[in-house]
Amino acid sequence: MINPVKPEMLIGLEDVPEEVKAVIRTEPREPETDPTLGIRVSVNRQGKPQHRLVTIGDSLTQGFQSGAIFKTNLSYPMLIAREMGWDKDFRHPAYSGPGDGLPMNLEKLVRELGNRYQVADGINALDVAFITPWLWDYWNKTENYWEQGKGKEAPTTGKFNHNLAVYGWDLRNTLSRNADIAKTVIQAKPPKDDANFLQQVPEHANEIATLWVLNNARDSLGNALTPLEAALQLSEEGNIESGQGDGIETLIIFIGANNALGSILSFNVSWSGDDFMDMAKNDKYTVWLPSHFKAELDKIVEVVQRIKARHVIWATVPHVTIVPFARGISKDKNGQKVKPGSRYFPFYAPFWFTDETFDPKRHPHLTANQARAIDSVIDNYNESIVDAVRKGREQGKDWYVFEAAGLLDRLAVRRFIEDEQARPEWWTEYILPRAIDALEPKPTSLLFKSNLQGRQQGGLFSLDGIHPTTIGYGIITQEIIKIMKLAGVKFYKSDGVTERTEAIEIDFGRLIQEDTLISQPPPAVSAVLDFIGWLDSTTGVITQMYKSSL
């Protein structure tokens, strides 16, 4: 039984919209354990769809990690395609350049910093004097590649990508944004060399990333398509045998996190207003009201209903307050939560703060009550997603729920694993694959840290503290494959012909080797984090840089 909301849980939320107050809950929503929701559907399996896998989503689906789109060959859609024996046919954009990704690959940056300046044992003022000119040059080369070099030359022709996800996109973007809109944004404010040391990242990075995904996604008249429209057009190609029927075998929809993630990135809660559909204005909002989220979701559902996909998997939205980018801070520097049995710490602040250095009067933060309100709203989002799947299955569509929210909850170290009293009755710890569980130390949801001796903690989240590492994406892959097997999807060996009859399990031993953060931890990560914390505690410059970037 869920305990009633107490008055102290609403302190500081006096100006919150009433519909938010109405959904605030003391415990997280219980995840669905049956992807079919107990509703049987008869599936027409005639013919082989032309496109075995198509994905729509945001950074999690595009393959973002450590501050950049790179290693898209190790995104979860590509890992699924590899297990299907379809990786040679699965089309996805690739991002390279001197910085190896867009907008800023923190893993490569920290690795090169450590190799060049041997700072793994600590960074001092003299080191900074040497590092700064190199860092300027490093950032400038990356910026120039994407703004003026080959990075801006996205393909204009060719077949549509199967991975149609774009980082940073929310529900409205997925409904309305396309390559021509991205071009208009770039043309309205052309990139220019910025003399500000703190602004040496590619301008219009999201629009550039968009072009690499969607620039060639156009109809017969050359009109630019949204991801949903592109998937619809792919589905119209039908099956291999006759060109009729389903053109897509499995469609994955994993979208919605950016309708709440802005609250964590900015440590500010701004609830969506009546203009939430206006892409020219809605960037000012960091969390969508439940009714606004549902209105956008309903429009996406309308389009997906028209897409000829044999199976559709809908992912729930993870609780964004769990990610290690936002560090839980105690009130009295004692490491304690609000009270015994609570999910929440009194404050959530950027990861470089500690109980000792954080000052709520000076530093950006969210309160426990704000975090609870955000999580409760996300729970409501997920109820809408589940309801959409339920209605779809009742109408005879082979739709499934992937509980991404429940997966992250079961991996949350500080929220549940280390705090037995805070666990809801339904909660069980996620059992890591054997190869990952055998690593020392065992990978967790904590902030990634490593030094000369190797990885010290974390391992499931990359260096940006928001997106998974490659093995983290592997876990997502394995859970989605379970649903695909339930749907009757066939998996083949690498030849794409020989059907696999064994249990379909990710080779996590191989994935560990492919995950360079795990197999080759950059020795300077902890030194850089310590320096950031020291610099901010003594000068406040990191906080000022952070605020100016918002």
C-alpha positions as CSV (number, residue, x, y, z in Angstrom):
1,M,0.0,0.0,0.0
2,I,1.4,3.4,-1.0
3,N,1.7,5.8,1.9
4,P,-0.2,9.2,1.5
5,V,1.7,12.3,0.7
6,K,2.5,14.3,3.8
7,P,2.4,18.1,4.0
8,E,6.2,18.4,4.4
9,M,6.6,16.8,1.0
10,L,4.9,19.8,-0.6
11,I,7.1,22.4,1.0
12,G,8.6,24.6,-1.7
13,L,6.1,23.4,-4.2
14,E,3.5,26.1,-3.5
15,D,3.6,27.5,-7.0
16,V,3.6,24.1,-8.7
17,P,0.6,23.5,-11.0
18,E,-2.2,21.6,-9.3
19,E,-2.1,18.7,-11.8
20,V,1.5,18.1,-10.6
21,K,0.5,18.2,-7.0
22,A,-2.3,15.7,-7.8
23,V,0.2,13.0,-9.1
24,I,2.9,13.4,-6.4
25,R,3.5,10.0,-4.8
26,T,5.6,8.6,-2.0
27,E,6.8,5.5,-3.8
28,P,7.9,4.9,-7.4
29,R,5.4,3.4,-9.8
30,E,5.6,-0.4,-9.9
31,P,6.9,-1.5,-13.3
32,E,5.0,-3.8,-15.6
33,T,6.4,-7.4,-15.4
34,D,4.6,-8.6,-18.5
35,P,5.6,-6.7,-21.7
36,T,2.3,-7.9,-23.3
37,L,0.2,-6.6,-20.3
38,G,-1.6,-10.0,-20.3
39,I,-3.3,-9.2,-23.6
40,R,-2.9,-11.8,-26.3
41,V,-2.6,-10.7,-30.0
42,S,-2.8,-12.7,-33.2
43,V,0.2,-11.7,-35.4
44,N,0.2,-12.0,-39.2
45,R,3.7,-13.2,-40.0
46,Q,3.3,-13.5,-43.8
47,G,6.4,-12.4,-45.7
48,K,9.7,-11.1,-44.5
49,P,9.7,-7.3,-43.9
50,Q,12.3,-5.3,-45.9
51,H,13.5,-3.6,-42.7
52,R,14.1,-5.9,-39.8
53,L,14.7,-3.1,-37.2
54,V,13.9,0.6,-37.1
55,T,14.4,2.8,-34.0
56,I,13.1,6.2,-33.0
57,G,14.3,8.1,-30.0
58,D,16.8,10.4,-28.4
59,S,20.4,10.2,-27.2
60,L,19.9,6.8,-25.6
61,T,18.9,5.3,-28.9
62,Q,21.4,7.3,-31.0
63,G,24.2,5.9,-28.9
64,F,25.4,9.0,-27.0
65,Q,28.0,8.6,-24.3
66,S,30.7,10.7,-22.5
67,G,29.3,13.9,-24.0
68,A,29.2,12.9,-27.6
69,I,27.7,10.9,-30.4
70,F,30.4,8.4,-31.3
71,K,30.7,4.6,-31.3
72,T,27.3,4.5,-33.0
73,N,28.3,1.0,-34.1
74,L,27.9,0.1,-30.4
75,S,24.5,1.8,-29.8
76,Y,21.9,-0.6,-28.5
77,P,20.0,-0.7,-31.9
78,M,23.3,-1.7,-33.6
79,L,24.0,-4.3,-30.9
80,I,20.5,-5.8,-31.4
81,A,21.1,-5.9,-35.2
82,R,24.4,-7.7,-34.5
83,E,22.6,-10.4,-32.6
84,M,20.0,-10.6,-35.4
85,G,22.7,-11.2,-38.0
86,W,21.5,-8.0,-39.7
87,D,24.3,-5.5,-38.6
88,K,25.7,-5.3,-42.2
89,D,22.2,-4.0,-43.4
90,F,21.3,-1.8,-40.4
91,R,21.9,1.8,-41.5
92,H,23.0,4.4,-39.0
93,P,25.0,7.6,-39.1
94,A,28.7,7.7,-38.0
95,Y,30.4,10.7,-36.3
96,S,34.2,11.0,-36.3
97,G,36.5,14.1,-36.8
98,P,39.5,15.1,-34.8
99,G,37.6,15.0,-31.5
100,D,36.1,11.7,-32.4
101,G,32.4,12.6,-32.0
102,L,30.0,15.5,-31.6
103,P,29.8,17.8,-29.7
104,M,32.6,16.9,-27.3
105,N,34.0,13.4,-26.6
106,L,35.0,13.6,-23.0
107,E,36.6,10.1,-23.0
108,K,39.0,11.0,-25.8
109,L,39.7,14.4,-24.2
110,V,40.6,13.0,-20.8
111,R,42.6,10.2,-22.3
112,E,44.7,12.5,-24.4
113,L,45.1,14.9,-21.6
114,G,46.4,12.2,-19.3
115,N,48.7,10.8,-22.0
116,R,50.2,14.1,-23.0
117,Y,50.6,15.8,-19.6
118,Q,50.9,12.8,-17.1
119,V,48.4,14.4,-14.7
120,A,46.8,11.2,-13.4
121,D,48.3,11.8,-10.0
122,G,46.9,15.3,-9.8
123,I,46.6,18.7,-11.6
124,N,48.2,21.9,-10.2
125,A,48.4,25.5,-11.4
126,L,51.5,24.8,-13.4
127,D,49.8,22.0,-15.2
128,V,47.0,24.3,-16.1
129,A,49.4,26.8,-17.6
130,F,50.6,24.2,-20.0
131,I,47.3,22.5,-20.6
132,T,45.2,25.6,-21.5
133,P,46.9,26.4,-24.9
134,W,46.7,22.7,-25.9
135,L,43.1,22.5,-24.8
136,W,42.2,25.6,-26.9
137,D,43.8,24.1,-30.0
138,Y,42.1,20.7,-29.3
139,W,38.6,22.3,-29.0
140,N,39.2,24.6,-31.9
141,K,40.1,21.8,-34.3
142,T,37.0,19.9,-33.3
143,E,34.8,23.0,-33.7
144,N,36.2,23.8,-37.1
145,Y,35.7,20.2,-38.4
146,W,32.0,20.3,-37.7
147,E,31.4,23.9,-38.5
148,Q,33.6,24.4,-41.6
149,G,35.1,21.0,-42.6
150,K,33.8,17.6,-43.6
151,G,31.6,17.4,-40.5
152,K,29.1,19.8,-42.1
153,E,28.8,17.6,-45.3
154,A,26.0,15.3,-44.3
155,P,24.8,12.9,-47.0
156,T,22.1,14.4,-49.2
157,T,21.2,11.1,-51.0
158,G,21.1,7.4,-50.3
159,K,18.8,5.2,-48.4
160,F,17.2,6.3,-45.1
161,N,18.9,5.4,-41.9
162,H,17.3,2.7,-39.7
163,N,18.4,4.4,-36.6
164,L,16.4,7.6,-36.8
165,A,17.1,8.9,-33.2
166,V,18.6,12.3,-32.5
167,Y,20.1,13.3,-29.2
168,G,18.3,16.0,-27.2
169,W,15.0,15.5,-28.9
170,D,11.7,15.4,-27.0
171,L,8.2,14.3,-28.2
172,R,7.4,17.5,-30.1
173,N,10.8,17.4,-31.9
174,T,10.1,13.8,-33.0
175,L,6.7,14.8,-34.3
176,S,7.8,18.0,-36.1
177,R,11.5,18.5,-36.6
178,N,13.3,17.5,-39.8
179,A,16.5,18.3,-41.7
180,D,15.3,21.4,-43.4
181,I,14.4,23.0,-40.0
182,A,17.9,22.2,-38.9
183,K,19.3,23.9,-42.0
184,T,17.2,26.9,-41.3
185,V,18.5,27.2,-37.8
186,I,22.1,27.0,-39.0
187,Q,21.6,29.5,-41.8
188,A,19.8,32.0,-39.5
189,K,22.9,32.2,-37.3
190,P,26.0,31.0,-39.2
191,P,28.8,29.6,-37.0
192,K,31.7,32.0,-36.3
193,D,35.1,31.7,-34.5
194,D,34.5,32.4,-30.9
195,A,37.2,34.1,-28.9
196,N,35.7,32.9,-25.7
197,F,37.7,30.0,-24.3
198,L,34.7,28.6,-22.7
199,Q,32.7,28.5,-25.9
200,Q,35.0,26.3,-28.0
201,V,32.4,23.7,-28.9
202,P,30.6,23.3,-32.3
203,E,27.8,25.7,-32.7
204,H,24.5,24.1,-33.8
205,A,25.8,20.7,-32.8
206,N,22.3,19.3,-32.5
207,E,21.3,20.6,-35.9
208,I,24.5,19.1,-37.4
209,A,23.8,15.7,-35.8
210,T,20.2,16.0,-37.1
211,L,21.5,16.4,-40.7
212,W,23.6,13.2,-40.4
213,V,20.5,11.3,-39.4
214,L,17.8,12.9,-41.6
215,N,19.2,14.9,-44.4
216,N,18.5,12.2,-47.0
217,A,15.1,11.3,-45.5
218,R,12.8,12.9,-48.0
219,D,9.7,12.1,-50.0
220,S,9.5,11.8,-53.7
221,L,9.1,15.6,-54.0
222,G,12.2,16.3,-51.9
223,N,10.3,17.3,-48.8
224,A,12.2,16.7,-45.6
225,L,10.7,14.0,-43.3
226,T,10.5,13.7,-39.5
227,P,11.8,10.5,-38.0
228,L,8.2,9.2,-37.7
229,E,7.5,10.1,-41.3
230,A,10.7,8.4,-42.4
231,A,9.7,5.2,-40.5
232,L,6.3,5.4,-42.2
233,Q,7.8,5.6,-45.6
234,L,10.2,2.7,-44.9
235,S,7.2,0.6,-43.7
236,E,5.4,1.3,-47.0
237,E,8.1,-0.7,-48.8
238,G,6.4,-3.9,-47.6
239,N,7.9,-7.3,-47.5
240,I,10.7,-8.8,-49.5
241,E,8.5,-11.3,-51.4
242,S,5.8,-9.0,-52.8
243,G,6.3,-5.4,-51.6
244,Q,3.1,-5.7,-49.7
245,G,2.3,-6.0,-45.9
246,D,4.6,-4.9,-43.1
247,G,7.8,-3.1,-44.3
248,I,9.2,-3.1,-40.7
249,E,9.6,-6.2,-38.5
250,T,10.4,-4.5,-35.2
251,L,10.0,-0.8,-34.5
252,I,11.3,0.6,-31.2
253,I,10.1,3.9,-29.8
254,F,12.3,5.1,-26.9
255,I,11.5,8.8,-26.4
256,G,10.4,11.2,-23.6
257,A,13.4,11.6,-21.3
258,N,14.1,15.0,-22.6
259,N,10.6,16.1,-21.5
260,A,12.1,16.1,-18.0
261,L,15.9,15.9,-18.3
262,G,16.3,19.6,-18.6
263,S,15.5,19.9,-14.9
264,I,18.6,17.9,-14.0
265,L,20.9,19.6,-16.6
266,S,19.9,23.1,-15.4
267,F,18.9,22.3,-11.8
268,N,15.8,24.3,-12.4
269,V,12.2,23.2,-12.6
270,S,10.1,25.1,-15.2
271,W,6.8,23.5,-15.9
272,S,5.5,23.5,-19.5
273,G,3.0,26.2,-20.4
274,D,0.2,26.5,-23.0
275,D,2.8,27.0,-25.8
276,F,4.5,23.6,-25.1
277,M,3.9,22.6,-28.8
278,D,5.9,25.6,-30.1
279,M,9.4,24.5,-30.8
280,A,10.5,28.2,-31.0
281,K,9.4,28.7,-27.4
282,N,9.3,25.5,-25.5
283,D,13.1,25.3,-24.8
284,K,12.4,27.4,-21.7
285,Y,10.5,24.5,-20.1
286,T,12.4,21.8,-18.3
287,V,9.6,19.4,-17.3
288,W,6.3,18.8,-19.2
289,L,3.1,18.7,-17.4
290,P,1.5,15.2,-17.5
291,S,-1.4,16.5,-19.6
292,H,1.0,18.1,-22.1
293,F,3.1,14.9,-22.3
294,K,0.0,12.8,-23.0
295,A,-1.2,15.2,-25.7
296,E,2.2,14.9,-27.5
297,L,2.3,11.1,-26.9
298,D,-1.2,10.7,-28.3
299,K,-0.1,12.4,-31.6
300,I,2.9,10.1,-31.8
301,V,0.6,7.1,-31.2
302,E,-1.6,8.2,-34.1
303,V,1.4,8.2,-36.5
304,V,2.8,4.9,-35.2
305,Q,-0.7,3.3,-35.7
306,R,-0.2,4.0,-39.5
307,I,3.3,2.6,-39.6
308,K,3.3,-1.0,-41.0
309,A,5.4,-2.5,-38.3
310,R,4.8,-6.1,-37.2
311,H,6.0,-5.5,-33.7
312,V,6.4,-2.2,-31.8
313,I,8.3,-1.9,-28.5
314,W,7.5,1.2,-26.4
315,A,10.0,2.2,-23.7
316,T,9.1,3.9,-20.5
317,V,10.9,7.0,-19.4
318,P,13.7,6.5,-16.8
319,H,13.7,8.5,-13.6
320,V,16.2,11.2,-14.5
321,T,16.9,12.1,-10.9
322,I,18.9,8.8,-10.5
323,V,21.7,9.6,-13.0
324,P,25.0,10.4,-11.3
325,F,25.3,13.8,-13.0
326,A,23.1,15.0,-10.2
327,R,24.7,14.1,-6.9
328,G,22.6,13.6,-3.8
329,I,23.8,16.0,-1.0
330,S,23.0,15.7,2.7
331,K,21.9,18.6,4.8
332,D,24.2,18.3,7.7
333,K,27.3,16.9,5.9
334,N,26.5,13.4,7.3
335,G,25.6,11.6,4.1
336,Q,22.1,11.0,5.2
337,K,18.9,11.2,3.2
338,V,15.9,13.4,4.2
339,K,14.8,10.7,6.7
340,P,15.1,7.0,7.1
341,G,13.2,5.2,4.4
342,S,13.2,8.1,1.9
343,R,14.4,7.8,-1.7
344,Y,15.8,11.3,-1.6
345,F,18.7,13.3,-0.3
346,P,17.9,16.9,0.8
347,F,19.6,18.4,-2.2
348,Y,20.7,17.4,-5.7
349,A,23.6,19.3,-7.2
350,P,26.1,19.0,-10.1
351,F,28.4,16.0,-9.6
352,W,31.5,18.0,-8.6
353,F,30.0,19.1,-5.3
354,T,30.3,17.1,-2.1
355,D,28.5,17.3,1.2
356,E,31.4,19.5,2.4
357,T,31.7,21.9,-0.5
358,F,28.0,22.4,-1.3
359,D,26.2,25.6,-0.2
360,P,22.5,25.8,-1.1
361,K,22.6,29.6,-0.9
362,R,25.2,29.8,-3.7
363,H,25.1,26.6,-5.8
364,P,22.6,25.3,-8.4
365,H,20.5,22.5,-7.0
366,L,17.1,20.8,-6.7
367,T,15.4,20.0,-3.4
368,A,14.2,16.5,-2.4
369,N,10.6,17.7,-2.9
370,Q,11.4,18.9,-6.4
371,A,13.1,15.6,-7.2
372,R,10.0,13.7,-6.0
373,A,7.7,15.9,-8.1
374,I,9.8,15.2,-11.2
375,D,9.8,11.5,-10.6
376,S,6.1,11.4,-9.9
377,V,5.4,13.2,-13.1
378,I,7.6,10.7,-15.0
379,D,5.6,8.0,-13.4
380,N,2.5,9.6,-14.9
381,Y,4.2,9.8,-18.3
382,N,4.8,6.1,-18.0
383,E,1.3,5.3,-17.1
384,S,0.3,7.1,-20.3
385,I,2.8,5.0,-22.3
386,V,1.6,1.8,-20.8
387,D,-2.0,2.8,-21.4
388,A,-1.1,3.4,-25.1
389,V,0.3,-0.1,-25.4
390,R,-2.7,-1.6,-23.7
391,K,-5.1,0.1,-26.1
392,G,-2.9,-0.9,-29.0
393,R,-3.0,-4.5,-28.0
394,E,-6.7,-4.4,-27.4
395,Q,-7.0,-3.2,-31.0
396,G,-5.0,-6.2,-32.2
397,K,-1.6,-4.5,-32.6
398,D,1.5,-6.4,-31.4
399,W,2.8,-3.7,-29.1
400,Y,5.0,-4.2,-26.0
401,V,6.3,-2.3,-23.0
402,F,10.0,-2.1,-22.3
403,E,10.4,-1.0,-18.7
404,A,13.4,1.2,-18.9
405,A,12.3,3.1,-15.8
406,G,12.1,-0.1,-13.8
407,L,15.5,-1.2,-15.1
408,L,17.3,1.9,-13.9
409,D,15.4,1.8,-10.6
410,R,16.8,-1.7,-10.0
411,L,20.3,-0.5,-10.7
412,A,20.2,2.6,-8.5
413,V,22.9,2.3,-5.9
414,R,22.4,5.2,-3.6
415,R,18.6,5.2,-4.0
416,F,17.9,1.6,-3.3
417,I,20.8,-0.9,-3.4
418,E,22.6,0.7,-0.4
419,D,19.4,1.7,1.3
420,E,17.1,-1.3,2.1
421,Q,14.6,0.9,4.0
422,A,13.9,3.0,0.9
423,R,13.0,0.0,-1.3
424,P,9.4,-0.4,-2.4
425,E,7.8,-3.8,-1.9
426,W,8.1,-4.7,-5.6
427,W,11.8,-3.8,-5.9
428,T,14.5,-6.4,-6.5
429,E,18.1,-5.7,-7.4
430,Y,18.9,-6.2,-11.1
431,I,21.2,-9.2,-11.6
432,L,24.1,-8.2,-13.8
433,P,25.3,-10.5,-16.5
434,R,28.0,-12.9,-15.2
435,A,30.9,-11.3,-17.1
436,I,30.0,-7.8,-15.8
437,D,29.3,-9.0,-12.3
438,A,32.8,-10.6,-12.2
439,L,34.6,-7.3,-12.9
440,E,36.5,-5.7,-10.0
441,P,35.1,-3.4,-8.8
442,K,31.6,-4.4,-9.9
443,P,30.2,-1.8,-12.2
444,T,27.5,0.3,-10.6
445,S,25.4,3.4,-11.3
446,L,27.8,5.6,-9.4
447,L,29.8,8.4,-11.1
448,F,32.7,6.9,-13.1
449,K,36.1,7.3,-11.6
450,S,39.5,6.0,-12.5
451,N,43.2,6.6,-11.8
452,L,46.5,5.0,-12.5
453,Q,45.4,1.8,-10.8
454,G,42.3,1.5,-13.0
455,R,38.6,2.0,-12.6
456,Q,37.7,3.0,-9.0
457,Q,33.9,3.1,-9.1
458,G,30.9,3.3,-11.5
459,G,31.0,1.7,-14.9
460,L,27.4,1.7,-16.0
461,F,27.3,5.4,-16.8
462,S,29.8,7.1,-19.0
463,L,31.9,10.2,-18.2
464,D,29.0,12.7,-18.8
465,G,27.1,11.1,-15.8
466,I,23.9,10.8,-17.9
467,H,24.4,8.2,-20.6
468,P,25.4,4.6,-20.4
469,T,28.7,3.1,-21.1
470,T,28.9,0.5,-23.8
471,I,28.3,-2.3,-21.3
472,G,25.3,-0.2,-20.0
473,Y,23.9,-0.2,-23.5
474,G,24.5,-3.9,-23.6
475,I,22.2,-4.4,-20.6
476,I,19.5,-2.4,-22.4
477,T,20.1,-4.5,-25.5
478,Q,19.7,-7.8,-23.6
479,E,16.4,-6.6,-22.1
480,I,14.9,-5.6,-25.4
481,I,16.1,-8.8,-27.0
482,K,14.0,-10.7,-24.4
483,I,10.9,-8.8,-25.6
484,M,11.8,-9.4,-29.3
485,K,12.1,-13.2,-28.6
486,L,8.7,-13.0,-26.8
487,A,7.3,-11.4,-30.0
488,G,8.7,-14.3,-32.1
489,V,11.4,-12.4,-33.8
490,K,14.1,-14.7,-35.3
491,F,17.8,-14.2,-34.7
492,Y,20.4,-15.4,-37.1
493,K,24.2,-16.0,-37.1
494,S,26.5,-13.5,-38.7
495,D,25.8,-14.9,-42.2
496,G,22.2,-13.6,-41.8
497,V,20.9,-17.0,-43.0
498,T,21.5,-19.6,-40.3
499,E,18.9,-19.3,-37.6
500,R,20.1,-19.3,-34.0
501,T,18.3,-21.9,-31.9
502,E,20.1,-21.3,-28.6
503,A,19.2,-18.6,-26.1
504,I,20.1,-15.2,-27.4
505,E,22.6,-13.7,-25.0
506,I,24.9,-10.8,-25.5
507,D,28.6,-11.7,-25.5
508,F,29.4,-9.4,-22.6
509,G,33.0,-10.6,-22.6
510,R,33.4,-9.2,-26.1
511,L,31.5,-6.1,-25.1
512,I,33.7,-5.4,-22.2
513,Q,36.7,-5.4,-24.5
514,E,34.9,-3.0,-26.9
515,D,34.0,-0.7,-24.0
516,T,37.2,1.3,-23.7
517,L,36.1,2.9,-20.4
518,I,36.0,-0.5,-18.9
519,S,38.8,-2.3,-20.6
520,Q,41.2,0.7,-20.7
521,P,40.0,3.2,-18.1
522,P,41.6,6.7,-18.7
523,P,44.0,7.2,-15.7
524,A,43.2,10.9,-15.4
525,V,39.5,10.9,-14.7
526,S,39.7,11.1,-11.0
527,A,42.4,13.8,-11.2
528,V,40.2,15.9,-13.5
529,L,37.2,15.5,-11.2
530,D,39.2,16.4,-8.1
531,F,40.6,19.5,-9.9
532,I,37.2,20.6,-10.9
533,G,35.9,20.3,-7.3
534,W,39.0,22.1,-5.9
535,L,38.8,24.9,-8.4
536,D,35.1,25.5,-7.8
537,S,35.5,25.4,-4.0
538,T,38.2,28.0,-4.1
539,T,37.2,30.3,-6.9
540,G,33.6,29.4,-7.9
541,V,34.6,29.5,-11.5
542,I,33.1,26.1,-12.4
543,T,29.7,27.1,-11.1
544,Q,29.9,30.4,-13.1
545,M,30.9,28.5,-16.2
546,Y,28.1,26.1,-15.7
547,K,25.5,28.8,-15.2
548,S,26.7,30.7,-18.3
549,S,26.4,27.6,-20.4
550,L,22.7,27.2,-19.7
